[in-house]
Every structure is written in structure tokens, then in C-alpha cells.
Amino acid sequence: MARRKTDGKRERILEAAVKVFAKKGYFAAKVSEIARKADVADGTIYLYFRNKEDILVCLFDQVMAEYLERARREVAAAVGAADRLLAMAEQHLRGLGQNRDLAVVFQVELRQSTKFMERFTASWLQDYFALLTSIIEDGQRDGTLRPELPRKVVAKAFFGALDEMVTSWILSGKDYDLGQLAAPVVDLFLRGAASSKKASPVRTGLLAAAGGGK
């Protein structure tokens, strides 16, 4: 098993890997390229990581652990479901919006492999949805969110909106503040796009059919 060290080289390797994976793609990238970018010898990589796959897995683990720690802290400090959803959205968008290469790795490279997606979904994404679902449950109890809506649908719709914002930001090539989109996304999510004078309710039967349970 690779040894864990704390001399800063591990972080340099992970930072270099983000840049190389974003530019070359995970499957085309070579460990030697990561080593060169990190300014370490090729063999040094294996003092910290078993192989290229281990680098990517450790990268996801570190980024998501830091994200969830921040998100839980911000959510705990917020009052009410609306502010908690805003805290989640801001952490999601700002976390990836601060590093385009990292966003590319998460939005593109992660999804190139069923193996990585299955691992990510079974671990960190599950924790993400658990936190989000707890906010939705609170919102349904206090009347912020409609109680008849299936929680799975609400959670996936919220995540999907944020996920698309990040993907669009990457593809645009523009350097705008992704975090500024958090408030309008949450507002749209909570209040909808229809005018209150024109809005008509979706039939309950359709909601139940689409939900697949809570």
C-alpha cells in the first residue's frame, strides 16, 4: 500500500493530476506527465499512490470530504429550508467555480467510466443526497416545500439544476462567477418559473407516477 506523507508533495501531485486530467483526459494521461507537472520524479508518485486510478480516487475523496464538511457547517448555521438550500447551492457552485480544471474532471472525466461513477454514487454522492434530502424533509414539514412531492424527485431536480450550471459554465469558456447563480437557481426551484396568475397545478396522478416513491 502506498505510504501517506505530509511534506506537501502529495498535494502537489493531486493538483498536477487535476491539470493533466483536465487537459489530456484521464485515460490518455500518463503518470509520468503528472510527475513532470508536479516537479517530482516518476517513482515519487508511487510513494503516495498505487497507480493512476488511485490518484483519481484520492482526488475525489479529498475534494468531496472538504465540500461536505463545508456544506454541513453552512447548512447547520442557516435557518430554514430556503437558506439551507441556498447554502448547499453556493457551496456546490463556488466549490467547482473556483477551479475550472477541477470542474472538468468532475463533470467530464468522472463520467467517462461506469466504474468511477458507481463508486462515486455509492459513496460521496450518496452522502450529498442524504444531506440534501434532510433539508427537503425539513422544508416539507415547515411548509416551505410541498409535502406531496416525492423527495427523490425534488433532490434530483435540485442537484440536476446545479450540475447543469457547472457544465454550461465549463462549455461556455467564459470566466463569470458561478457562485452568483446560486440564488436565482434556488429562487426558481422554490417559486417556479410560471407567473402566479397563470400557473396551473400538475395533476396529482402524474406526480405520483413520476415519483417512484419517496
N, C-alpha and C positions, 0 to 999 in steps of 0.2 A: 504494500500500500504506500502511496506517495506520502512523504513527510510534510507536516504543516510547519511553516516557518513564519516569522513575524518581522522580517528585515525589510519589508517593502517590495521585494521582488515579486511576490505573489500578486500584489495589487497591480504592479506594472504589467505583469503577464496578462492579467484579466483585462486591463484597459487596452493593451495591444490587441488582444483577441477580438474585442469589440470592433476595433477599427478594421482589422483584417477580415473578419467575418462579414462586416457590412460592405466592404469593397469587393471582395473576391467571392463571397458566398461560403457558407460553412463547408460544403462538400468539396469545393475547389481549393479551399485554403489549406496550407501546409503548416505543420508545427514549426518548421524552420523559418517560415515567414513571420510567425508570431514571435519567435525568439529574436529575430532580427529587429522587429518593430519595438520590442521591449528592451533591446540592447542587452541581451543575455545570451550565453552560449546555448546551443540547441539542447545539450544534455541537462542544462539547468531546469528546463521545463519539467523534466521527469522527477525532479526533487520535490515538485509541488503537485503535479498532476500525473495521472496514469497514462493518459492519451488525450487526443483532441476532443473526444466525446466528453471526457471528464472535465475538460476546461469549460465546455458549453454548459454542462450540467451545474458545475460550481458557480458559473456566472449567473444562471437563472436563480439558483438557490440564494445567492448573496443579494441580488437585486430585489427579489421578491420578499426576502426576510426583512430587508430595510424598508421596503414600501409598506408592508403590512404593519410593521412596528409604528411607522409614522401615521398610517391611516387609523389604526386603533387609538392612538394617542389623540389625534384630531377629532375623531368621532366621539370619544369619551368626553372631550371638552365642549362639544357642541350641544345645543339644547334644541330638542325637537327633531322630527324626522327630516324636515326640509333642510335644516342646517347640516345634519349628518350626511345627507345625500350630497350636499354641496362639498363637504369636506372630502368625501370619497372621490368625487369628480375632480376636485382640484389636485388631490394627490396623484390620481391616475394621469391626468393630462400634464401636470407640471413635471412629474417624475420622468416621463418619456420625452416631454417637450424640451427638457434641458440638454438632451444628448441625442442628436439625430441618428448617429451610428447605432446607439443602443436601441432606439426605436425601430430601426431597420431590422436588427437582429431579432427583436421580439415579434414584430409584425410580419416579417417575411421568412427569415431563416428558421425560426421555431416551427413554422407551419409547413415546411418542406418535408418534414419527417413525421410519419404517423407515430413512430416510437417516441420521439420527443414530445409530441402533442399529448399522447396518452399519459406519459409520465407527468407532464406539467399539469394536465387536467386533474389527475388523481391526487396531486399534492397541493401546489400553491394556488391553482385556480379554484380548487375546492374550498380552500381557506378564504379566498377572496369572496366567493359566493356565500359562504357561511356568514361572514361579517355583513355583507350587503343584505342578505335575507333577514338578519336580525333587525336591521334598520327598517326594512319593509314591513315586518311584522309589527314593530312599534308604531309605524305610520298607519297601518290598518286599524290598530287598536285605538289610536287617538283621533282618528278621523281625517288625517292628512291624506291618506291613500284609500281608495275604495276597497272595502273589505271583500267584495265578491270577486275581485280579480285574482287569478291564480298567482301565487307568489313566484313560481318558477318563470312564468311569462314576464312578470314585472322585472325580476332580476336580470333575465337575459336581454330584455329590451333596453334596460339601463346600461348594462355592460356593452351591448351592441352599439349603442349611440356613441359612447366614449371611444370604443375601439375604432369605429369608422372615422371619428375626428382625427385620431392619430394617423390612420392610414392615409387620409386625404392630405394631411399636413406633410407627410413624407413625399407623396406623389406630386404635390404642388411645387416642391423645391423652394418654397418661399420661407422667409425667416420671421414669421409672426409669432406672437406669444400664445402658445397653445393653451396655457392656463386660463386665459381670458374667456375661453369658450365654455368653461365650467358652468358659470352662472346661467347663460342662455340655454344650455343643454338641460340643466335641472329645471329651469322655468318651463321649458317646452314639455319636459317629462311630466311635471306636476299639473300644468294647466292645459296642455294640449295646444294644437295649432288652430283649432276652429274658434271662431267668434262665439261668445256665449249666446248671442242672439240666433245664430244659425246652427249651432251644434245639435246633433240628434244622437241619442244613445244607441250603442251597438246592441243588437239583440242578445239577450242572456244566453240563449241556446248556443249561439256562435262562440261566446266567451267560454262556455263550459267545454265545447268541443275542442277549442284551441288550447285550453289549459293543460290537459293531460294530468290533472290533479294538482294539488298544491304542494 
